[in-house]
């Protein structure tokens, strides 16, 4: 583990800012706390996605479906190797740490590119994005490249075509000219 800790330190020290660190979820004894300590020392207060108790958690499935309701808190002691997916999917209103859910989904039926797979339909994809975004979860959209490292034409078109319904949906500012206020209660 000392070698890995040194590698993390060297990578973060010599290669600039890191937006996201994925620590892994295998059932092996890792020194996550030490890794996260190194990472935060080098990068500051960043969001870390992990199967361990961190500020961004896996939502518990790879269908991109967030719980209803979903809480952006969890109890640190409950995030263990045998945590139930249902707990990850909903979070915990009584949680003792902030941990936003990350909903993972692939634009194709699998996480890796295969010639015999086609992108998901725009209608299905947009429904997923609306559900996830309205629950204030982070989204990891997997868009796998082909063996040459390029996006297949159908995948590129699926991404491009998914833009217009969102533009149409938000084209009218229904709040324009409205006054609003917020009163906080103790």
CORQUI-V32026 format. One record per pair of residues at least 12 apart in sequence whose C-alpha atoms are under 10 Angstrom apart, sorted by sequence separation. I is the first residue (numbers start at 1). J is the second residue. D is the distance in Angstrom with one decimal. If there is no record, write none. Layout:
# CORQUI-V32026
i = (I,I)
j = (J,J)
d = (D,D)
This chain:
# CORQUI-V32026
i = (23,36,75,88,89,107,108,129,143,23,74,88,89,106,107,108,143,74,88,89,106,107,21,57,73,107,56,57,71,72,74,75,143,55,56,57,70,71,73,74,75,78,107,21,32,36,55,70,71,72,73,74,75,77,107,32,33,55,67,70,71,72,73,74,75,76,77,106,32,33,54,66,67,69,70,71,72,73,74,75,76,105,18,32,33,53,67,68,69,70,71,72,73,74,75,76,53,54,57,66,67,68,69,70,71,73,74,75,76,53,60,66,67,68,69,70,71,72,73,74,75,76,105,18,19,52,53,60,61,65,66,67,69,71,73,74,75,105,119,17,18,21,23,24,25,26,53,54,60,61,66,72,73,74,103,5,9,12,13,16,17,20,21,22,23,24,25,52,53,59,60,72,73,74,103,4,5,8,12,16,17,19,20,21,22,23,24,25,52,53,58,59,60,61,71,72,73,74,1,8,11,12,18,19,20,21,22,23,24,51,52,59,60,61,71,72,73,104,1,2,5,6,9,12,13,19,20,21,22,23,51,52,59,60,71,72,103,1,5,8,9,12,13,51,58,59,60,70,71,102,103,111,112,113,114,4,5,8,11,12,57,58,59,70,101,111,112,113,114,115,6,9,10,51,57,59,110,111,112,113,114,115,1,5,9,108,110,111,112,113,114,119,125,1,5,8,57,67,101,102,103,104,105,106,107,108,110,112,113,118,120,125,66,101,102,103,104,105,106,107,108,112,119,120,122,66,67,100,101,102,103,104,105,106,107,108,113,118,119,122,126,130,51,65,66,100,101,102,103,104,105,106,107,115,118,119,121,122,125,126,64,65,66,100,101,102,103,104,105,106,113,119,120,122,64,65,113,119,122,123,126,62,63,64,65,118,119,121,122,126,57,58,59,60,61,62,63,64,121,122,55,56,57,58,59,60,61,62,63,64,123,54,55,56,57,58,59,60,61,62,63,122,53,54,55,56,57,58,59,60,61,62,53,54,55,56,57,58,59,53,54,55,56,57,58,63,108,62,107,62,49,48,49,107,47,49,107,28,47,49,27,26,27,25,64,66,65,68,72,64,65,67,71,72,63,64,66,67,70,71,72,65,66,69,70,71,64,65,66,68,70,64,66,67,66,66,67,66,66,64,64,64,59,62,59,57,58,59,56,57,56,58)
j = (35,48,87,100,101,119,120,141,155,36,87,101,102,119,120,121,156,88,102,103,120,121,36,72,88,122,72,73,87,88,90,91,159,72,73,74,87,88,90,91,92,95,124,39,50,54,73,88,89,90,91,92,93,95,125,51,52,74,86,89,90,91,92,93,94,95,96,125,52,53,74,86,87,89,90,91,92,93,94,95,96,125,39,53,54,74,88,89,90,91,92,93,94,95,96,97,75,76,79,88,89,90,91,92,93,95,96,97,98,76,83,89,90,91,92,93,94,95,96,97,98,99,128,42,43,76,77,84,85,89,90,91,93,95,97,98,99,129,143,42,43,46,48,49,50,51,78,79,85,86,91,97,98,99,128,31,35,38,39,42,43,46,47,48,49,50,51,78,79,85,86,98,99,100,129,31,32,35,39,43,44,46,47,48,49,50,51,52,79,80,85,86,87,88,98,99,100,101,29,36,39,40,46,47,48,49,50,51,52,79,80,87,88,89,99,100,101,132,30,31,34,35,38,41,42,48,49,50,51,52,80,81,88,89,100,101,132,31,35,38,39,42,43,81,88,89,90,100,101,132,133,141,142,143,144,35,36,39,42,43,88,89,90,101,132,142,143,144,145,146,38,41,42,83,89,91,142,143,144,145,146,147,34,38,42,141,143,144,145,146,147,152,158,35,39,42,91,101,135,136,137,138,139,140,141,142,144,146,147,152,154,159,101,136,137,138,139,140,141,142,143,147,154,155,157,102,103,136,137,138,139,140,141,142,143,144,149,154,155,158,162,166,88,102,103,137,138,139,140,141,142,143,144,152,155,156,158,159,162,163,102,103,104,138,139,140,141,142,143,144,151,157,158,160,103,104,152,158,161,162,165,102,103,104,105,158,159,161,162,166,98,99,100,101,102,103,104,105,162,163,97,98,99,100,101,102,103,104,105,106,165,97,98,99,100,101,102,103,104,105,106,165,97,98,99,100,101,102,103,104,105,106,98,99,100,101,102,103,104,99,100,101,102,103,104,109,155,110,155,111,99,99,100,158,99,101,159,81,100,102,81,81,82,81,125,128,128,131,135,128,129,131,135,136,128,129,131,132,135,136,137,131,132,135,136,137,131,132,133,135,137,132,134,135,135,136,137,137,138,139,140,141,137,140,138,137,138,139,137,138,138,140)
d = (8.5,8.1,9.9,9.9,7.4,5.5,5.6,9.5,7.7,8.9,8.4,7.5,9.2,8.7,5.6,9.4,9.2,8.1,9.6,8.9,8.5,8.7,9.3,9.2,9.8,9.5,8.9,9.8,9.9,9.9,9.0,8.4,9.1,9.0,9.9,9.3,9.6,9.4,9.1,5.2,6.9,9.5,9.9,8.5,9.2,9.0,9.0,9.0,8.7,8.3,5.7,4.9,9.2,9.7,7.5,9.8,9.0,9.7,8.0,6.8,5.8,6.0,5.4,7.5,7.4,7.6,9.1,9.5,7.5,9.5,9.6,9.9,9.2,8.9,4.2,4.6,7.3,6.3,7.3,4.3,6.6,9.4,9.1,9.5,10.0,8.3,8.6,8.4,6.2,5.8,5.6,7.8,7.4,4.1,5.0,6.5,8.4,8.5,9.4,9.2,4.9,6.7,8.6,7.8,5.8,4.8,6.1,6.3,9.3,5.6,9.4,5.7,4.8,10.0,9.7,8.6,9.1,8.4,6.7,5.7,8.9,9.5,8.9,9.5,8.9,8.6,8.2,7.9,7.1,8.1,7.3,8.3,9.7,8.6,5.4,6.6,9.4,9.8,9.2,8.6,7.2,9.2,8.2,8.8,7.1,8.8,8.6,9.2,4.4,9.2,10.0,8.5,4.4,6.4,9.7,8.9,8.9,8.7,9.7,9.4,6.6,7.8,8.2,6.9,7.1,6.3,5.4,9.8,5.7,7.4,6.8,5.8,5.1,9.0,9.5,9.8,10.0,7.4,7.2,8.9,9.8,7.6,6.8,5.7,5.4,5.4,6.7,7.9,6.2,8.1,9.0,8.5,7.9,8.9,9.1,5.1,7.0,9.9,9.8,9.7,9.7,9.8,8.9,8.0,6.1,6.4,5.8,7.6,8.8,7.6,6.9,8.6,5.3,7.7,8.5,4.6,8.9,9.8,7.7,9.7,7.7,9.7,6.4,9.5,6.7,8.8,7.2,8.1,8.9,8.5,8.0,8.2,5.1,5.3,7.7,6.5,7.0,7.4,6.4,7.3,7.4,6.2,9.0,7.9,6.7,4.6,9.0,9.1,8.2,8.9,9.6,9.9,8.8,8.6,9.1,8.7,9.9,7.3,9.7,7.4,7.3,7.9,7.7,8.0,9.5,6.7,8.5,5.4,9.4,8.2,9.2,9.3,9.8,9.5,9.2,8.5,9.1,7.9,5.5,6.2,7.5,9.7,9.7,7.6,7.5,10.0,9.8,6.6,7.8,5.5,8.9,9.5,9.2,9.6,9.6,9.5,9.3,9.4,9.3,9.5,6.7,8.6,8.0,8.2,6.8,8.1,8.8,8.3,7.6,9.4,9.9,9.5,7.8,8.3,5.7,6.2,6.1,6.4,5.6,6.1,7.4,9.8,6.8,8.8,9.9,8.3,9.9,8.1,5.2,4.5,5.0,4.7,5.4,4.3,5.8,7.9,9.9,7.2,5.7,6.5,6.9,9.5,9.9,9.7,6.4,6.2,6.2,5.5,6.1,6.1,6.1,6.2,8.1,9.2,7.6,9.2,7.5,8.3,7.8,9.2,8.4,6.5,9.5,7.1,8.6,6.7,8.4,7.5,9.1,7.9,9.2,9.3,7.8,9.8,4.6,8.2,9.1,6.7,7.2,8.3,8.1,9.9,7.8,4.9,8.5,9.7,9.1,10.0,5.7,8.4,9.8,9.5,8.8,8.9,9.7,7.1,6.6,4.8,9.1,9.4,7.9,8.3,6.0,8.7,5.2,8.8,7.5,5.1,5.3,8.4,9.4,8.4,5.9,5.0,6.1,5.9,5.4,8.1,7.3,5.3,8.0,9.2,8.3,8.0,4.2,4.9,5.0,5.1,5.4,9.0,8.6,7.9,9.3,6.2,6.2,5.9,5.8,6.6,7.6,7.8,8.9,8.7,6.5,8.8,7.6,9.7,8.2,9.9,7.7,9.5,9.3,9.7,9.5,8.4,9.3,9.4,8.6,9.8,9.6,8.3,7.0,8.8,9.8,8.3,9.8,9.3,7.1,9.5,9.8,6.7,9.3,9.6,8.9,8.7,8.8,8.3,7.5,9.0,6.8,9.4,8.3,7.5,6.1,7.8,8.6,9.5,9.0,6.8,9.5,7.9,8.5,7.3,9.9,8.3,7.4,9.5,9.9,7.6,9.9,7.9,8.4,8.7,8.8,9.7,9.5,9.9,9.6,9.9,9.4,9.4,8.2,9.9)
